[in-house]
Amino acid sequence: MFLLALAATLFLCATASATPSQPHVLAVKFENDVNPITQDYVNDEIARANREHLDAVVILLDTPGGLSTSMEKIVKAELASKVPVIVYVSPPGSRAASAGVWISEAADLLAMAPQTNIGSSTPINIGGGDIAKDLRRKVVNDAAASLRELARTHGRNVQWADSAVRKASNLGATEALQQNVIDLMAPTLPGLLDKIDGRTTKGSKGIVLHTAGARITTVDMSLWKKILDTLIDPNLIVLFMSVGTLGIIVELWNPGLIFPGTTGAICLILGLFGLQVLPISAAGLLLMILAFAFFAAEAFVPTHGAITLAGAVCFVIGSLLLFEPAGNTYKVSLPVVLAIAGTLAVSMALVAMKLVQVRRAPVVTGTSELIGQVGVVRETLGPDGLVFVRGELWRARTEGDPLPPGTPVRVNRLDDGLVLDVVRAEEPAAVA
């Protein structure tokens, strides 16, 4: 009996060891533009898949494109991955445009869901503005060569890859499959994983895919990365820089307020983070610095608003130029810039006006406030005596006839010895 139980146990153990474990696939949601934050997120997940020895990593792609520098880093991570990388353009309605085409072509396997599209990879606004003719030829040739090589390596349509760069060719999923631009089309991720099971990837890797019935772990950007991604919105960066500069200027004009300076410092740091992440134009940045200098000078240079107007103009032009090197994906909204410039100009003008009014107002504290005040004689001025002014008894002196007690007097000046020089006043003085 004991021998039978032992044999049954050994048989079950052998059967369990012979049964392959369930495949594990990491699905990475990428519904965003290509920038340093999203690039860091995708590369970290590819590294995680390699670290955990997963069966595949699937990038669920939906992107309008983005920065070529970030795209290149993602492509390098895909090509270097020991774990097969699958790009799946999904859900329906998604697209892989511009930089997204390179990310797609670099994948070991490229698939699309129905009602999706891929293409439009012509380089634009690289380095800011329209590309000059000779430079454009170099940039386009370089981009076309790199995309053709990715397509050739993975056994896809090389001719279309070239036209996607030179002619901005764009295909729907069905056309892309017919023209061998993609490897296959599937309506869902589980269906895709079942379809590709047993395939061998093309290119140097030659990995056999084991994905049927795989356990899928879906990941998205963390809250912190989403916050960082929001902070690099060009409109927010311009707003942060504006509010930050305004707060610092107000604090410098009126030290001790604390709140404007603190708020300004925080906003400036947030704005500088965005400037550090995105490529910017030096000319745009200098124009914005000049605009802030004009705003700050308004309180010290009496130009009746001319310098504020100049600052507003510099601010608008500088804001529009600031993110030109980042391309069309990171354009600043003109209405937003005009609204911020108008608000800044009005705010700085009002603050400067109030500061000038305060500086020109008569002194209301200290001994200087006694000048012009009316008091009453308490001890005969002949010519020295005592007068009562604003609730205080002062030594005083007058010229001319002596002034008896009860005579109203007006203060002309205060001598160095704290003696008031007074004259007879016409109106009676109110005595407390």
C-alpha positions in Angstrom: 0.0 0.0 0.0 2.8 2.3 0.9 4.6 1.6 -2.3 1.5 2.4 -4.3 1.0 5.7 -2.6 4.7 6.6 -3.2 4.4 5.7 -6.9 1.3 7.8 -7.3 3.1 10.8 -5.6 6.1 10.4 -7.9 3.9 10.2 -10.9 2.0 13.4 -10.0 5.3 15.3 -9.4 6.7 14.2 -12.7 3.5 15.2 -14.5 3.5 18.6 -12.8 7.2 19.2 -13.7 6.5 18.3 -17.3 3.5 20.7 -17.6 4.8 24.0 -18.9 4.0 27.1 -16.8 1.5 29.7 -18.0 3.2 32.4 -20.1 3.4 35.8 -18.6 3.2 38.9 -20.7 3.6 42.6 -19.7 1.2 45.0 -21.4 2.5 48.6 -21.3 -0.1 51.3 -22.0 1.3 54.1 -24.1 -1.4 56.6 -24.9 0.6 59.8 -25.0 3.2 61.8 -27.0 6.8 60.8 -27.1 8.8 62.8 -24.6 11.5 62.3 -21.9 8.9 61.3 -19.3 7.0 58.7 -21.4 10.4 57.5 -22.8 11.6 56.9 -19.3 8.3 55.0 -18.4 8.5 52.7 -21.5 12.1 51.9 -21.1 11.7 51.1 -17.4 8.9 48.6 -18.3 11.0 47.0 -21.0 13.9 46.7 -18.5 11.4 45.2 -16.0 10.3 42.6 -18.5 13.9 41.6 -19.1 14.7 41.6 -15.4 11.7 39.3 -14.6 12.4 37.1 -17.6 8.8 37.5 -19.0 7.7 35.8 -22.2 7.0 39.1 -24.0 6.3 42.8 -23.5 3.5 44.4 -25.5 3.4 48.2 -26.0 -0.2 49.2 -26.4 0.5 52.2 -28.7 -1.6 55.3 -29.4 0.6 58.4 -30.1 0.7 61.4 -32.3 4.5 61.4 -32.2 6.8 63.6 -30.3 10.5 64.3 -29.7 13.0 62.4 -31.9 15.6 62.2 -29.1 13.1 60.4 -26.8 12.0 58.2 -29.7 15.5 57.1 -30.4 16.0 56.0 -26.8 12.9 53.9 -26.9 13.9 52.3 -30.2 17.3 51.4 -28.8 15.7 49.8 -25.8 13.4 47.7 -28.0 16.3 46.5 -30.2 18.5 45.7 -27.1 15.7 43.8 -25.3 16.3 40.0 -24.8 12.5 39.6 -24.3 10.5 39.9 -27.5 8.9 43.4 -27.9 5.5 43.5 -29.5 3.9 46.8 -30.6 0.1 46.6 -30.8 -1.6 49.8 -32.1 -4.8 49.7 -30.1 -7.6 50.2 -29.1 -9.7 51.0 -32.3 -9.3 54.7 -33.2 -5.7 54.8 -32.1 -2.7 55.8 -34.3 1.0 55.4 -34.6 2.1 58.6 -36.2 5.4 60.4 -36.7 7.8 59.1 -34.0 5.4 56.3 -33.3 6.2 54.7 -36.6 9.8 54.2 -35.6 8.7 52.7 -32.3 6.4 50.4 -34.2 9.0 49.3 -36.8 11.6 48.6 -34.1 9.3 46.0 -32.5 10.0 42.2 -33.0 6.3 41.9 -34.0 4.0 44.7 -35.1 0.2 44.3 -35.0 -2.8 46.7 -35.2 -6.4 46.6 -34.1 -9.1 47.3 -36.7 -9.9 51.0 -37.3 -6.3 52.2 -36.5 -3.7 53.8 -38.7 0.0 54.2 -39.0 2.3 56.6 -40.9 3.0 60.3 -41.5 6.6 60.3 -40.5 8.0 63.3 -42.4 10.3 65.3 -40.1 9.1 68.8 -39.5 10.2 71.7 -37.3 13.4 70.0 -36.3 15.6 72.7 -34.7 12.7 75.2 -34.9 10.7 76.6 -37.8 10.7 75.3 -41.4 13.7 73.2 -42.4 15.9 74.9 -45.0 16.1 73.1 -48.3 19.6 71.7 -48.0 19.2 70.8 -44.3 15.8 69.3 -45.0 17.3 67.0 -47.6 19.8 65.7 -45.0 17.3 65.3 -42.3 14.8 63.5 -44.5 17.4 61.2 -46.0 18.7 60.3 -42.5 15.2 59.6 -41.2 14.2 57.5 -44.3 17.4 55.4 -44.1 16.8 54.6 -40.4 13.2 53.6 -40.9 13.9 51.6 -44.0 16.6 49.6 -42.1 14.2 48.9 -39.2 11.6 47.6 -41.7 14.1 45.5 -43.6 15.5 43.9 -40.4 12.0 42.8 -39.4 10.9 41.6 -42.9 8.4 44.4 -43.6 7.7 46.7 -46.5 10.8 48.8 -47.0 9.3 50.9 -49.9 6.4 52.0 -47.7 8.8 52.9 -44.9 10.6 55.2 -47.3 7.4 56.8 -48.5 6.1 57.3 -44.9 9.1 59.6 -44.4 9.3 61.3 -47.8 5.6 61.5 -48.7 4.0 61.3 -45.2 2.2 58.1 -46.3 -0.5 56.9 -43.9 -2.3 53.5 -43.9 -5.2 52.0 -42.1 -4.8 48.6 -40.4 -6.3 46.6 -43.3 -4.1 48.3 -45.9 -1.1 48.0 -43.7 -1.6 44.3 -43.4 -2.2 43.9 -47.2 1.0 45.8 -48.0 3.1 43.9 -45.4 3.7 47.1 -43.3 2.5 45.2 -40.2 2.7 41.5 -39.3 -0.9 40.9 -38.4 -4.2 42.4 -37.3 -6.2 41.3 -34.2 -9.2 42.8 -32.5 -8.1 42.1 -28.9 -4.8 41.6 -27.0 -5.6 38.0 -25.9 -6.6 37.2 -29.4 -3.3 38.6 -30.7 -1.3 36.6 -28.2 -3.1 33.4 -29.2 -2.4 34.1 -32.9 1.3 34.7 -32.6 2.0 31.7 -30.3 4.7 29.6 -31.9 6.0 32.2 -34.3 9.6 33.0 -34.6 10.6 36.7 -34.7 12.5 37.9 -37.7 15.8 39.6 -37.5 18.8 38.8 -35.4 16.9 37.7 -32.3 15.0 34.8 -33.8 12.9 34.2 -30.6 10.1 31.6 -30.6 7.0 33.2 -29.0 5.1 31.4 -26.3 2.1 33.6 -25.6 -1.0 31.4 -25.9 -3.3 31.8 -22.9 -0.8 34.1 -21.3 -1.3 35.9 -18.0 -1.4 39.5 -18.9 -0.2 42.2 -16.5 -1.2 45.6 -17.7 0.7 48.7 -16.5 0.1 52.4 -16.9 2.1 55.5 -16.0 2.3 56.1 -12.2 0.6 59.1 -10.7 3.9 60.8 -10.2 5.0 60.3 -13.9 1.5 61.6 -15.0 2.1 64.7 -12.9 5.6 65.2 -14.4 4.1 64.7 -17.8 1.5 67.4 -17.1 4.1 69.8 -15.9 5.9 69.8 -19.3 2.8 71.2 -21.1 4.2 74.3 -22.8 1.2 76.4 -21.8 1.7 75.4 -18.1 5.4 76.1 -18.3 4.8 79.7 -19.6 2.1 80.2 -17.0 4.4 79.0 -14.2 7.3 81.2 -15.4 5.0 84.2 -15.6 3.4 83.7 -12.1 6.8 82.9 -10.6 8.4 86.1 -12.1 5.5 88.2 -11.0 5.7 86.9 -7.5 9.4 87.5 -7.2 9.1 91.0 -8.6 6.3 92.0 -6.2 8.4 90.6 -3.3 11.5 92.6 -4.4 9.3 95.7 -4.6 7.9 95.2 -1.2 10.1 92.9 0.9 8.4 91.1 3.8 5.2 90.1 2.1 6.4 86.4 2.1 3.4 85.0 0.1 4.3 86.5 -3.3 7.9 85.5 -3.0 7.2 81.9 -1.8 4.6 81.3 -4.5 6.8 82.9 -7.1 9.8 80.7 -6.2 7.7 77.5 -6.3 6.2 78.4 -9.7 9.6 79.3 -11.1 11.1 75.9 -10.0 8.1 74.1 -11.7 8.6 76.1 -14.9 12.3 75.5 -14.9 11.7 71.8 -14.7 9.7 71.9 -17.9 12.4 74.0 -19.6 15.0 71.4 -18.5 13.0 68.5 -20.0 11.9 70.0 -23.4 14.3 71.4 -26.0 13.9 75.2 -26.1 14.9 78.1 -28.3 17.6 80.4 -26.8 16.1 83.4 -28.6 12.7 82.7 -27.1 14.1 82.4 -23.6 16.1 85.7 -23.9 13.0 87.5 -25.1 11.0 86.3 -22.1 13.8 87.3 -19.7 13.8 90.8 -21.4 10.0 90.9 -21.0 10.3 90.2 -17.3 13.0 92.8 -17.0 10.8 95.4 -18.6 7.9 94.5 -16.3 10.2 94.9 -13.2 11.5 98.3 -14.4 8.1 99.8 -14.7 8.1 100.8 -11.0 11.4 102.6 -11.4 11.3 104.2 -14.8 8.4 106.6 -15.4 7.4 105.7 -19.0 3.6 105.9 -18.5 3.2 102.2 -19.5 5.5 102.2 -22.6 8.0 99.8 -21.0 5.1 97.5 -19.9 3.8 97.4 -23.5 7.3 96.5 -24.7 7.5 93.8 -22.1 4.1 92.4 -23.2 5.2 92.3 -26.9 8.5 90.6 -26.0 6.6 88.1 -23.8 4.3 87.1 -26.6 7.0 86.7 -29.2 9.3 84.9 -26.8 6.6 82.4 -25.7 5.8 81.5 -29.3 9.4 80.9 -30.1 10.4 79.2 -26.9 9.3 75.6 -27.8 9.8 75.8 -31.6 12.7 73.2 -31.4 10.3 70.7 -29.8 8.0 70.6 -32.9 4.3 71.0 -33.5 3.4 68.6 -30.6 4.6 71.2 -28.1 3.2 74.5 -29.5 2.1 77.2 -27.1 -1.5 78.3 -27.6 -1.7 81.9 -28.9 -4.9 82.7 -27.0 -3.2 81.5 -23.8 -0.1 83.6 -24.4 -2.1 86.7 -25.2 -4.2 86.2 -22.0 -1.1 85.7 -19.8 0.6 88.7 -21.4 -2.4 90.9 -20.9 -2.9 89.9 -17.3 0.8 90.4 -16.6 0.9 93.8 -18.2 -2.2 95.0 -16.3 -1.0 93.5 -13.0 2.4 95.0 -13.3 1.0 98.4 -14.3 -1.4 98.4 -11.3 1.3 97.4 -8.9 3.7 100.0 -10.3 1.0 102.7 -10.0 0.3 101.8 -6.4 4.0 101.9 -5.5 4.4 105.3 -7.1 1.4 106.6 -5.2 2.8 105.3 -2.0 6.2 106.9 -2.6 4.6 110.2 -3.5 2.3 110.2 -0.5 3.2 112.6 2.4 4.8 111.1 5.4 2.3 110.1 8.1 4.6 108.8 10.8 7.5 110.3 12.8 8.3 113.9 13.5 7.8 115.0 9.9 4.0 114.6 10.3 4.0 117.6 12.6 4.7 120.1 9.8 1.6 122.0 9.0 -0.3 120.8 12.1 -2.3 123.3 14.2 -1.8 123.4 18.0 -2.5 125.8 20.9 -0.1 127.8 23.1 0.0 126.5 26.7 2.8 128.8 27.9 3.3 132.3 26.5 5.7 132.3 23.5 7.9 135.3 24.0 9.5 134.1 21.9 10.0 130.7 23.6 7.4 128.7 25.4 5.2 125.6 25.2 2.6 124.5 22.7 0.2 121.6 22.7 0.1 119.7 19.3 -1.6 116.4 18.5 -1.8 115.4 22.1 1.8 116.2 23.0 3.5 119.2 24.7 6.3 120.6 22.7 8.9 123.4 23.3 8.3 126.1 20.7 9.6 129.4 19.4 7.9 132.2 17.4 9.0 135.4 15.8 7.3 138.7 16.2 4.9 139.6 19.0 4.5 137.3 22.0 1.6 134.8 21.8 -0.4 134.3 25.0 -1.8 130.9 26.1 -4.8 129.7 24.1 -3.6 131.2 20.8 -3.8 128.8 17.8 -0.5 128.3 16.1 0.7 126.4 13.0 3.9 124.4 12.9 6.3 125.5 10.2 9.3 123.3 10.9 11.1 121.3 13.5 14.6 122.5 14.6 17.5 120.1 15.3 16.9 120.7 19.0 13.4 119.3 18.8 12.0 122.9 19.1 9.0 123.7 16.9 9.0 126.9 14.9 5.4 128.2 14.9 3.3 131.1 13.7 -0.1 132.3 14.6 -2.9 130.3 12.9 -6.1 131.7 11.6 -8.4 128.8 12.5 -8.9 127.7 16.0 -7.1 124.5 17.2 -9.1 121.6 18.6 -7.7 120.8 22.1 -7.9 117.3 23.3 
